[in-house]
Amino acid sequence: MKSITERHQLILKKLQENGLVNVQELSLQMKVSEVTIRKDLKLLEDKNLLFRTHGGGSKINPYTNDKPVAEKEQLHASEKRTIAETAATMIGHNDSIIIASGTTMLALARSIHPEKHLTVITSALNVALELSYHKHVEVLQLGGQLRQNSSSVMGPYAEQILKDVSCSMLFLGVDGLDLETGISTTSLMEARLNQKMIDAAQITVVLADSSKIGKRGLGKICTLDQIQHIITDNKVSPGIVKALEEKGITVTIAG
């Protein structure tokens, strides 16, 4: 049996390699109880060496706060642009897609230059405005309560329209992507609308720069088994990519 110092060194080593650690896996590897591992994580958190999460620990604070859209647009701008350009290549001729809200979704709209007809359903006002200048794009703007921090609408009116919609793909921006809890946003109402978008699409593609991975928002959108594809940037941990792929998700590293 390893000493407490040896356990802590191993936990921190795995945390450095993968960005996350799991209580059950550590318990099996070190042949100690899960209670012991949780106590170890608590001690390491008290020393500001990690953040405890449900079922494990993380090297970054997993809880995210909402920010104004203008401020969010400046964060990780180059990564979002590269991710958006990669996502745009997935859109086919005469396609029908849903684009959710968020600054990465706005970057996607700016990357779309269709030569043939494309139908886009969106909750985001800035996305609709950006695409309205393209003669080949037909935009269906969802209606409802305006959420200023994302320049988008949400609520029962938007959800009602989606009941009559069937699209090939949903492009979804998120505030958090966690291996255990799934994907989330900072708004409960927006999370509910995103759930309806997932129901209306054959394939859900999550666009998330690496700063979102390991984070959690207030509103849970869905678990990872409802996601088919994730596009992120090259700063993502290889351990995270492997864990996502083991769940059957296609992971594309943009750039």
WOZIDA-V448155 format. One record per helix or strand of 3 or more residues. SS is the DSSP state (H for helix, E for strand). FROM is the first residue (numbers start at 1). TO is the last residue. If there is no record, write none. Layout:
BEGIN
SS/FROM/TO
SS/FROM/TO
END
This chain:
BEGIN
H/4/18
E/20/22
H/23/30
H/34/46
E/51/53
E/56/58
H/69/74
H/77/88
E/96/99
H/103/111
E/118/122
H/125/131
E/137/141
E/145/147
H/148/150
E/152/154
H/156/162
E/167/173
E/176/178
E/182/185
H/188/200
E/201/207
H/210/212
E/219/222
H/224/226
E/229/233
H/238/246
E/250/254
END
